[in-house]
Amino acid sequence: MKPYNEIRRLCEKNSRMSAKLVDGFLIGYAARHQGLEKKMNQQFARYRHVTEKFDKGTVNMMKSQYIAHRIFREGGMIGKFLNNPALKRLVREERDYLEQQAAMPWRFSFSVITGEPEDEFFLMEDIFSELEYLVFSPGISQLKASRNPVLWLNLIGFNGSCWQSYGPIGAYNSFQPDDIYFFATELNPEIGDEGDIASHIETTPLPYMMLLSGAAYPFTFHKKEQMRYMMAEYDLDTLDTAALKKSFKTEYDSGVYRLSHKEWGEPPHMAQVYYDEKLKLILFTAMTGRGFRELVNGIKVFGYHFSNEPFISINTSMVVTAQNILQKNVVLNEYEELFHVEPDEGKQGVVDEMNAFMALVLPDINAGRMPNIEAAARKSGLAIETAHDLVNMVTGKLLDLPAGDAGAPQKEAALYREIYLLADEIRQMEPWKWMYEIDLFGVKIPGNNRVYFVSVMGANGQFFALSAYKGYQGLAQFVDFHEHAETMPPETILTIPHLMLSFTDREEMSREELDAIRLSHIKFRGKGKWPHLEEFVPGFTPIFPEGEILADLPLLLDQVAMVLHRTKEDPGYLFKEGDPFDAILVRSPSVSSDRLKWEDRYETFDPEWGAKGFHVYYSRETMAEVSRLSEGSQVVQVDLVMLPAPVKEKGKKGYFPFMLLLVDKQNGSVPGMTLLTPQPDLHSMYESIPQKILEEITKLGFRPKKIEIRSEILFVLLEKVLKEAYCSPDHVEQLPQLDEAVESLRSHLAP
């Protein structure tokens, strides 16, 4: 058995060396020499129509990968750099690293995973050389945890014990070896075999790197049949087309016969044979594996001998991606045009229609959005029934939705189904019977850095729910709120980022929630049994979860249900023996042997977790103006109050306005106030408060003798600026006069 722990340490050391020497020096050094940066930018400009769809960070990483390959590839620039005086200042260990990389050139490798002997270690086989090699790659591990790619593209370098990847990883959901061969021949028709492809990738890697734009496209299925362009071509002196008419529909144009299988020639199989009398060749084409086999067998019964396997099999996702990258119409079968009938005659080619339709809807499906099937069908000319079938095939979720839901994405329906099944399971468990609000535990979501800390409510028998506080910041805010519940207003909970699953009556559900439940096909009946999902964005009115937060819910609720089951059986499960009392259980993902696994980790709570600093903004001129005011005898109390009346502007999220209030401690009057809004977010609003308080003091016409502040956040924001303005801030626990003023204002706002 390989010493994987030793190899891992070597890999991690190698990564640190790469970050320092390659990222920190060589990339920039190489870009500035021999006109490489200019040449690179010219090359990337050819694919601007592709890269504009990536975020800037991804494009920059691709450029770094491109330069790194130019440095370390066979015959690369590293040979010259090693003799450059600029590298003489390197220590021996750093120079040894570069010499090792020069001795074993880096290369791009299209590969498949054949094994996973240890976490983050993968056995991979190059699809062209068929050589197997060991790779250490946390990046591959993370991608496998979030989806299941079938093909990979890595820039790899050797560290003496295994290979490591550098730069963006191509993780393709539906590209296969034949697809890469096809793409290579579209780039260079002179390519003949696997060796030619490998050489072409090394000399011209950029277009292959652009395949990242189609990485998320899924396989296309018709029921259980994978849809692919399947072809095989043979030399054939003669073909008895008269005899074949028994099993094939025969057409003829310009010296070419087209024979469509009478049973398998219609969609989705499209099994057809073309015979060119002049060139003496026969071409088999089909869109499914079964259709291709039946087509060949249909010819073989007449005494011909051909293989049942196609010469090439190309996924529809590759055709769409190649056309986008190369900006040309990809022609797979030049004979098809001879038998093409213009759409206005009502017989547009079904395959072309399907391709056009999929190109329109796939981006929305991959992004988890609802594609406009009807509009895409009209634009592509595809029959609406076939269009709906294709969406079902792509998502792999053939749910029987009622007619009114025909346009809804099946992927979304399956997501809601999983969420509501888990929600109902949690309700039936009634965890509030054995758990309290402060019995916290965490769940980390695989593939990203999001973590939720879960609290169960309902021990008092009044409100049954659970909240999932977002991140360490949300956890710290909740703990602070819980510890100071007697002094903090209840609406403080609306300033903490969290999700809430409560159980209520149908009348309390929003139209959006009822639509989601209808899509899920889960039935709910009775009082207090309807799952009510809300996302609380600080300062804004609760909304139904969406985007990445909605996508987190199935894994989150699954792990919540598991923890609840365990705690019912073992009340001590949330605590690890020997750990301090404030350690929190965090369910954490790991990937091993192609499977997502979960493990228990216990993290000691720190009140500073997730602390987010403030960059306060205030005018030095306003501060100076306040400092020049004469000091009065009044003591002023200051607080920030959320008003209970939300504001909803058309087309925007509703929010709660805040009031910055100044109250005279002696007589309870309100000498100053100003309204604030949590836009663009609550944190930005907080950062604006120092300037606002200076403006309010300026309006008073005097500097208060003392300014009493109860809120911890306000005191942090205002202490420095008030002292610089020669005011005297005082952190207090009670503000009775201000509380009376607030109650009076709220009574006027109440409906």
N, C-alpha and C positions, 0 to 999 in steps of 0.2 A: 504493500500500500504506500502511495506517495505521501511524503511528509507535508501535508497541505498547510499546516500551521506555519511551517518554515517558509513555504512558497508564498503564502499570503503576506508574511512580513516582508519578504523580498519584493513582492508586487507593490505593496504600499510604499516602501522605500523608493522603488522605481518611479512611482507616481509623483512623489514629492520632488524627485530629481527632475522629472519631465516638466512639472509645473515651474520649477525654478529656471531650468536651462532652455527648454523649448518655448514654453509660454512666455516666460519672463525675459528672454533674450533673443533666441534664434529666430523666432517668427518675425519680430520687428526688424532684426538685423538683416535677414534675408529679403524682406520686403523692400528695404531701402537700397539694396544692391542689385546690380545687373538689370535694372528696370523691371524687376519681378512684380512689384505692386501694380505698376501701370499695365503690364501684360495680364495680370490676374483680373484687374478691374475690367479690362476689355473683354476677357473671356466671360466673366460673370454678366456683363451687360447684354450678351447674346441671350441670356436666360432671365432677363429682368421680368418678363411676363410670368415667370414661375416664382422667382424669389420675392416678388412683391406680395405674395400670399403668405410668406413666412414672417415671423416677427424679427426685429432687427438683431436680437441676440442670436437667433438661429443662423442668420446669414453670416454674422461675424464668426461664429464657430465653424461654419462651412469654409470660410475664407482661411481661417487658421489651419484647418485640416488640409486644404488644398496646398498651402505653403509647406506644411510639415511633410506632406508626401513628396513635394519637389526637393526637399532637403534630404530626406532619408531613403528615397526609393533607390532602386538599382541604378548606379551611375549618377546619383543625386549630388547636390551641392555640398553635402557634409564633407566629402573628400577634400575640397578646396578650403572649406572653413577650418578644418583641423590644422592647416598650415598657416592660418591667418594670425598675425600678432595679437589681434583682439582676444583670442582664446588662450593666450599664454598665461593670463592671470588666473585661469581656473586651477583649483586644487586638483590633486591626483585623482581623487574619487570621481570628481566631475568629468575630468578628461577620460577616465576609464569608461564612464557611462557612454560618452559620445563615441568613443572608439568601438565599443561593443555594438552600438546601433549602426555604425558604418559597416561593420563586419557582417551584420545580418540585416539586409535592407528591409525596410517597411514595405508593405504591399496591401492593396485592397483585396478583400476576399468575400465573394458571395458564398454563403455557407448555410448548412442546416445543423441543428443541434441533434447530436446522436446520444448524448448522455450528460448527466449532471452529478459527477462523483462527490461533490462537496458544495456547500453554499457558496454561490458567486463564482464557482468554477464550472466550465462547460467544455465537453468534448464536441468539437465542431468538424464537419467534413466539407471541404471546399467542393462546390458542385461541378467545377470544371476539371480540377486536377485529381479529385477524389482522395486527396491527402487529408488525414485526420490530425487534428492538433488540439492542444489544451489551451483554453483561454480563461483568464481571470477578468471578470467584468461585472462590477456592481450595477452598471448601467443596463446590461442585458437582463440581470436579475430583476431590476425594477420594472422594465418593460414587460417581462414575462408575467409579473404579478398583476399588471393592469389589463393585459390582453394576451392573445395567443398567436404571435407571428409565426409564419411557416417558413420564412426565408429572411436571412440577415445579410447586411453589408457592413463590414468593419474595415477601418484602416488599422492594421495590426503590426506590432513590433515585438521582438523577442527580448526577454530579460535574462536569459540563461537557463531558466527553468520552465517557463511557459510564455505564452503570447499575451499581450494586453492591447486593448483597443484605444484609439485616440480620436477624439472629435465626435461629431454626431453619429449616432448608430442608425442605420437603415433597418427598420423592423417592419417587414411587409406582411400584411394580413392575407393577401391573396395572390402574390407573385410567386411563380414556381420556376424551376430551371429553364423550361422551354420559353417562358416569357422573357427572361434575360437574353437568351439566344436570339429571339425574335427582335428585341429592342436593339441588340448589337448589329444585326443585319440591316435594320432600318438606318442606323448610323453609318454603316459601311457595308454595302452589298458584297464586297470582296471577301468578307469574313467567311471562312469555310469550316473550321472546327473549333473545339474548345480551347486549344492553344492560341488560336488567333484572337479569341475573345479575351482571354487573360492578358495577352499583350496589348490589346486595344484599350482595356481598362487602365493599364499602367501608363500608357502614353496619353490617353484622353479620358481622364476620370470624371471631369465635370458633368457631362450629361448623365452619367450613371448616378452621380450624387443627387441630381435633380429628381431621380425616381422617388426621393423622399416625399415629393408632393402627392404621390398616389399610395403612400404606405398604409393609410387607414381604410382604403377601399376594401369592402368585404368580398368574399366569393359570392357569385350569383347562382341561385338555385331555382329550379322549377320542381316543386315538391322535393323529392330526394335526388333529383338529377342535377349535377353541377353543369352550368352552362359555360361552354368553351368553344372556341373556333378550332375544330379538329380537321387536319388535312393530311393527305398522303398522295404522292405523285409517282407514276410509273411510266416507263416506255411500253407502248403496246402497238403492234403493227395494225391489227384490225379489231373491230368490235362489232358483234352481231346485234345491231340496234333493233332489228326487226323481231328477233327472238325475245329481247328484253322488254318489249312492249307489254308482255303478259304481266309483269310485276312493276313496271315503271311507266310513269307518264313521260313521254318523249317530246322534246322541243328541239328546233334546229335553227341556227342562224350563223351565217358567214363561216361555214366550214366547221362549226362546233355544235355538238349535241349536248343537251342537258337532259339528264334522266333523273326524275324525282321519284323516290320510292313511294309507292301508292299508300303504304301504311305509315311510313316513318318520315315522309317528305314534308309534312306540315309542322308548324310550330308545336312544341319547342325544339323538336329534333332536327328539322330542316336537313334531312339526309338526301344528298344529291350527288350525282356523278356528272363530270364534264369530260367529253372526249373530243380532242382536237385532231381532225383528219389530216391536216397538213403536217403538224409536228409529231404525229403518232404518239400521243401521250394521253393518259387517263388521270383525272384528278378526282379524288374522293373528298367530300366535304360534309361536315355535320356539326351540330351545336351541342350534342350530348354524347357521352361515351356509348350508351346503349344504341343511340341512333347510328353512330359510326359502325359499330359491330354488325348491326342488322343490315346496313347498307352494303358492307363488304360481303357478308354472307349471301345477300340477294344476288350479287354478281357471281359469286363462286359456284352457285348451283348450276350455272350455265357452262361450267368447265374451266373457268378462269381460276388462277391461283394468286391470291394476294394476302398480305398479313392483316390481321384484325386490329393491329395497333397503328395509330396514326404516326406520321413522321414528325409532326409538330402539333402541339396543343397549347393554345393561347387563351388566357383568361380575358374576359371582357374588360376587366379593370385595367389590364396592361394596354389594351387598345386605346381606351379613353386617355390614360396617362401619357402614352407615347404621342398621341395626336396633340395633346396640350403642350408637351415639352418641345416637340419638333415643329409645331405650328404648321402641320400639313395633314391632309386627309390620308389616312393609312388605307391602302388598298390590299386586302388579303387575297382576293380572288378576282383577277382581271377579267375573267370570263363572265362574271355575274352581270357586268354592265351590258353585255349583249342582250340579255333577257330582261333588262330592267324596264318597267313600265312606269311612266310618269305618274305622280300621285294624283293629278287631276283626273285620271282615268279610274281612280278608286282602287289601285292595286300596288300601292307603294310597298317596297320590299320590307318584310316583317323584321328581318335582322337589322336593317338600317334604322327602322323605327325604334326597335328596342335599344340600340346603341344610343340614339339621340335622346330617348327618354331617360335612360340611366345616367347619361352625362348631366342632365338637368336636375335629377333628384338626389343623386348620390351625395353631393356636398351637404345638403340639408340632413340626410339620414345619418351621415357620419358625425355631424355636429349635434345630433340628438334633437333636431328641430323637425317640425311637421312640414313635409314637402307638400306643395300644392299639386296634387296628383292630376286633378282635372286640367289645370293650366298646362302642365308639362305634357299631358297626353294630347291636348289640342295642338301644342306647338310642334310635337314630334310626329303627329299623325297616327299615333298608336291607339288601338281600340281601348276604351276605358276599362273594360273587364280585364284585358291583358295587363294594363297598367297597374291595376290594383293587385293582380297576381304577382307581378314582378316586385312590387314593394314588399309583399309578404315573403317572397323568396329571399330577398336580400336580407331582411331582418331575421329570417329563420324562425319567425314566430307566426305560424299559420292559425291565427285566432279567428273564430267565427263571430265577427262583429255584426251587430244589427245594421240595417241599411243606412240609418242616419249617421253612423260612425265610419262610413266607408273611406272618408278622407283622412282619418286619424292615423298617425304612424303606429304600427304594431309594436315597435320597440318601446314607445311610450306607454302603450297599454300593458305590456309585460312588466315594465318598471313599476307602474302603479299597482298591478296585481301583487307583486312581491312585497311592496311596502304595506299594503293594507292587510295581507295575510299575516304578516309579522305583527302589525299593530293590534289586530284582533287576538292573536296569541298572547300578547302582553296583557291586554285587558282581561282576558279570561284567567290569567295567572293571579291577578289582584295583588301585585307586589307591595302595595301600600299597607298591606296587613302585617308585613314583617320588616319593612324597611322605612327609614326616616329620611327626611330631606337632606340631612348632612351626611348620609351614608353614600359617599361619592365613589365613583370609579370612572376610568377613562377608556376610550377606544380610539386607536390610531387607524387612519384609513390608508390602505396600501396604495403605493404609487404617487402619493403626494405628502405634504407635511402637515395635513390637517389632523387635529386631535380634538375629540369632544369629551367633556367630563359630565357624567350623567347623574342626575339627582331625581329621586322618586318622591312625588308629593301625594298627599291624601291620607296620611296617618290620622288626621283629625276627623276623617270621615266626611269632609265637605267638598273637596275639589280633587278629583282623581286625574293625575297627569304625571308625565316625566319631562324634565328639561335636559337638554344637552348643550352645555356651555362651550362656546367655540374657543379653543386654544387656551394656552396658559393665562392669557390676559383675562379671558372670560371667567376662568376658574378663580383667579385672584379677586376679581370684582365681586363674584358671587359670595365667596368666603367673607369678604369685607362687609358686604350687605347683610349677610346672615348674622355676623357678630355684632353689628350695629343697627339691627332692625328696629330697635326702639326709638332711635334718634333719626334714622334716615326715612324720608317719605317713601311710601309704597311704590310710587311711580319710578323710583330709582331702578327697578328691575327692567324698565324699558330702555335703559342706557347700557345694558349688558348684552353683548352679542350672544344669542342662543337660539336653539330650536325648541319647540314645545309640541309634545303629543299629548292632547287631553281627550277626554271622552265626554261627549255632550249629546244633545238632542238634535234631530234632523233640522229643526227650525233654526238652530244656531249656525248651521253650515252655510258657507258661501256657495254661490253658483259654480265657481271654479272648482271647489272641492267636490261638489256633487257630480260635476262632469267627469272628474278624475275617477271617482268611485264607479261611475257608470262604465267607463272604459275598462276598469279592472275586472268587471264581472263578479265582484265580491258583494254579497248581499248583507246589509245591516238592518236590524229591526230593533225597536224598543228605545225607551228613554235611557239616556246616559251611555249608549253603546256605539255612538257614531264617532269614529276617529277624526279629531280636529287637528290638522297640522299647521303650524305657524312658524315663520322665521322672523326673529326680532333683530332688526338692524338698528343700532343705537340711535335714538332720537326720532325714529320713523315709525309709522303705524305698522303693525304686524302684517305680513304678506304670506301667501302660499309659497312654499319653497320652490325654487327654480334653479336651472343651470346645474353647476357642479355640486351645489348643496343638495338638490333633489337627488342627484346621482349617488351621493354618499349614503342616502337613507337605507337602502337595502342591507348593505354591509353593517352599518351602524346598528340598525334594529336587530339584525341577526345576532350580533355579539351582545347586545343588551339583553335579549331573550336568554342567551346562554348563561350570562352572569346571574340573571335573576333566578334561573333554575338552580344554579349552584348555591347561591346564597340561601335559598329556601331549604336545601338539604344540609348545608353547612354554614351557619351564621358567621363563622370565623374566616370564611373564604376571602373576604375583602381585606384581611390583614395577614401579613406574613409573620410567622413566629420569629421573634428576635428583632424585628424591625421596629423603629420608633412608631408611636401611636399615630403620627400624622403622615405615615407612608400611604400612598394611594395606589390601588391596583390599576394597571393600565394594560388592557388587552392589545398586544402588538403583533403585527403580521410578520411572517418570514416565509420565504419561498424555498422549497426543497423538493427535488424529484418532480418538477413540473406541477407541483400542487401548492396552493396557498395554505399555509399553516399559521396557527395562532399560538401565542405563548403568553404566560402571565409574567408581567414585570411590575415591580413595586417601586414607585418613585416618591422620594421624600418631598413633601410640600414645602415650598419656599414662598413667602408672601410677595417676594420681588419677581416671581415668575411672570413673564409676559409684560413686565413694566415697559411702558411706552413713553418716552420723554416728550416734552413740549418745546417747541421753538416759538417763543412768545414774540409777538409783533406789537410794537408801540412806537409812537413818534417821540423823538427826543425833544422836539419843540413843545409838544403837549406836556411832557413830563416837566420841562423847565418852567412852563406856564403855571403848573400846579405848585411847584416848589416856591414860586414867588408870591403865592397867595398868603394872606395873613392867617394865622391859626385861630380857629374859633374855639368855643368852649364845648361844642356838641360832641357826643359820642355817636357814631353812625354804625349801624349794623348792616352787613352786606351778605346777600345770599343769591343763589341762582335757583330759580323755581321753574319746573316744567308745568306748563298750563295744560289742563285736562281737555282742551278743545282742539282736536287735530285740524290741520289745514290740508285740504286736498285741492290741488290745482289740476286742471284738465291735462291729461297725458303725462302726469308726473306722480311719483310716489307721495302719499300723504305723510306729513311730519307733524311733530308736536313743537309749537313755539316755546321758547324759553324767555323768562323775564329776569333780567339783572336788576335786583331791587335794593334800594338804599332806604333805611328806616331810621328815624331819629329815636334813639334809645329812651330819651326822657319823656317825650309826649306821644310816641307811636305814629307820628306823621310820616308821610312818604315824600321826602324832598327830591328823590330822583329815581327814575327807572328807565329801562330801555329794553326793547324786544330783540331777541336773537333767534336765528333759525339754524338748524343743524345741517347746513349746506355748504360745501358739497358733502360734508360728514360732520359728525359730532366733535371729532378731534380738532378739526379746523375751527369750529365754532369756539371751543375752549381757548385755542391759541389767540383768538381775537379779543378775548375778555380784558386783558391788561389795557389795551387802547381804549376800550369802552368805558372802563372804570375811571380812567384819567379824564375822559370827556365829561362824565357825569360830575366829577368833583369840580371841574372847571365851571360847570353850570351852577354849582352851589355858591361859588364866589368866595369860598374860604376852605382852608384845610381843616378837616375834622381833628379834634384833639386826639381821638383814637378811632380806629376802624376795627370792629369786631367781626370775625369771620369764623363760621362753624365748619364749613365744608373743607375737607382735606385738599381736594383738587383746587378749590379757589385759593386757599392759603398758599399752596405751592406756586400757583400762577401769579399771585399778586404780591407776595412778601417782598421780593427784591425790588420791583418797580415802585411800590409804595414807599419803601425806605429811601430809595434814590430820590423820590419826590418830597422827602421830609415829612411823610405821613407815618403814623405809628400803628402798624397792623398788630392785632392780637388774636391768637387762635383760641377760641372758646368752645365749650360743649353745648351751651344753651343760648338761644336767641328768642326769648319769650315775646318781646315786643314785635319782632319781625314775624313770628309765627301768627300772632293775632292779625297783623296786617295781611298776611297771605290768606288766612281763612276768610277775611272780609272780602278780598278780591275774588276768591274762588266762589264765594256765595253769589257774587254778582254775575259770574260767568256761567253758573249752573243753569241748566235749562228750566 
